[in-house]
Amino acid sequence: MTGPYGYPAQQPGPPAFGYPAPQDRPSGATAIIAAVLGLVGALASGFIPIRYFIGLPSGFSLSNLPGFALVELVLYLLAALLLLMGALTTFFRSLIGAILLILGSLLAILAVVLEPIAFRVPYRIHLDILFRFSTFDGVLRLAMVMFGLLVLLLAVLPQTFRYLRRRPAPTQPYRPQNQSTRQGGW
């Protein structure tokens, strides 16, 4: 291979001799998997309050609910929103996406853990519903905790942050070298 003036092109030497170390392109597998699982977690977390609102009897108002129950529903909706925004921004390789995924997964897990307190149900009954797989809501909440833990684990890995921080170098247009331009039709 020759350089622009016909001399042999110099290959970069080892990093110790003034040449930068070659940069490996980080894998985006952990970030992409976290984003996909974040979308699933957002669907699960958003489905719970929507199903609850649809199941309210007519004439019943949200003001009739205890304050903790309203906080619980807001936690579910906020977790869904953060997971959705985090997943979408992670797909666009933004560092804030991983942070939103971490916050959303923590909120989703917190919402499931605090639910017995909000609705005044003993933890024994709550865990029995979760681990028996007898109701769709129990399976949904258990899936939300599992996906939340996976998203949290994948989003905090250094590979995820390395992939989201790296900006690829802009590509240069091809410009052939050593070509003289003819002026005047020569």
N, C-alpha and C positions, 0 to 999 in steps of 0.2 A: 504494500500500500504506500502510496507516495503522498507527500504534502502538497500544498498549493504551488510550490515553486519547483517541483520535480524531485526534491530531496525525499529520502525515506521519512515517513511519518514517525515521530517519536511516540513510543508507548509510555504511558505513565509508569513510573517506577514504584517501589514500595513507599508506603506512607511516610516512612522515616526520612526520605530524601526530598521533602518539600512538596510532594504531591498529595492531594487529599485522598483519604481512603475511599474506595468505591462504595457508594450508598446502595444498600439493598432496598429494594422496593418492599415495604411492609405489606403483609397479607391483610386483606380486609375481611377475612372470614368471620372473625369474632364480632366485628361491627355489624356486618350484614345479618348474621344470625341473631344478634341482640335486637336489631331493628325489626326483623320479621316476628320474633317472639314478642316484642313490644307492641306490634300491631295486634297480635292475638290477645295479649293482655289488655290492651285498650278496648277491644271489642267485649271481652268478658267483663271488665270493670264498668263499662258504659251500659251494658245490658242489664245489670242488676238494678240500678235505680229506675231505668225505663220500665222494666217489668213491674217494679214496685208501684210506680206511678199509674201504670195501666190497670193494676189490680186494685186500686183504691175504690171503695164503694162510692156511689153517687151521694152527694151531700156531705162527704167527708173532706175536710180541708187539711192542708199541710200544717196549718196553725194548731190543729188538734194533736199533732205529734209532739212527743217530748223533745226538748232541746237537743239532747244527745242523738236522737234519731235523725234530726235534721243535719246535724254535724256529720253523722255517718254517711248520709246520702251525698252530702257535699264532698266528703272525702273520696267516695267512689267516682263521682263525676270529675273531680279535680285530677285524680289518678288517671282516669281515662284520657283526659285532655293532655296531661303531661306526657303520657306514653305515646299518644298519637303524634303530638308535635315532635317529641324526641325521635321517634322512628322515622318520620318524614325528613327531619333535618339531618339525621344520620345517613340516610340514603343520598343526601346532597353533600356529604362529607364535611359537615360542620361539627366542630368540637362541642358546641353547646348541645348537640343532639345526644351525646353520651351522658352529659350532665342531666339533661331532662329525663332520659331513660332511667338514670339512677334515682332521681327524685320521684318519678312516677311509680317505679317498682316499690320503693319504700312506702309511698302512700297507699298503694294497693295492698301490701302486706299489713300495714297498720290498720287499714279499714277492716280487713277480715278479722284481725286480732281483737279490735275494739268493738266489733259488732255485738257480742253478747252483753257488754256493758250498756251499749246504746239502747238495746231492745229489752233489757232486763231479763236475759235468759242465762241460766247457769252454764258455765263453760263445759261441764260434762255433757249436757244436751247438745250444745253447739258442736263439740268435737264428735259426738255420736252421729250427728247429721252429716258432718263432713266426711267421716271415714267409713260410713256404711254404704255410700253411693246409692242411697235409696231415693233421693230427690235430685232433680236437675239443678236446683239452686245450690245444693251441697257440693255436687260435682263441679259446678261452675266456680264456686268459691275456692275449692281445693285446687282447681286448675289455675286460678288466679294467683294463689300463693306459690305454686310450683313454677309457673311462668315468671312470676315476679322475682323469685330467687334466681332463676336462670338468667334473666335479663340483668339483674343486679350483678351477678358473678361475671357475665361476659362484658358488661359495660365498664367495670372497674379494672379489667385486665390492661396491662401496659400496651399490648399489641393493638387494642382498640384505639387507645389515645394516640399511639404512634401513627396508625393509619389515618386517623382523622386530622392530625396535625400536618402531615406531609402534603405539600402542594407540588404537584408535578411541574417540572420545568416547562415553560411554554415552548411549543415547537416553532422552529425557525423555518421560514419558507426556503425552498431550494433556490440557491443562487449559484450557478456554475462559476467557477473561478478560472482565471487565465484565458478568458475569451476577450479578445479585443473587439471593440464596437467599431463598425465602419461608419464613417461619416461621409456624406457626400456620395454615397452609392459605391464606394470602393470595395 
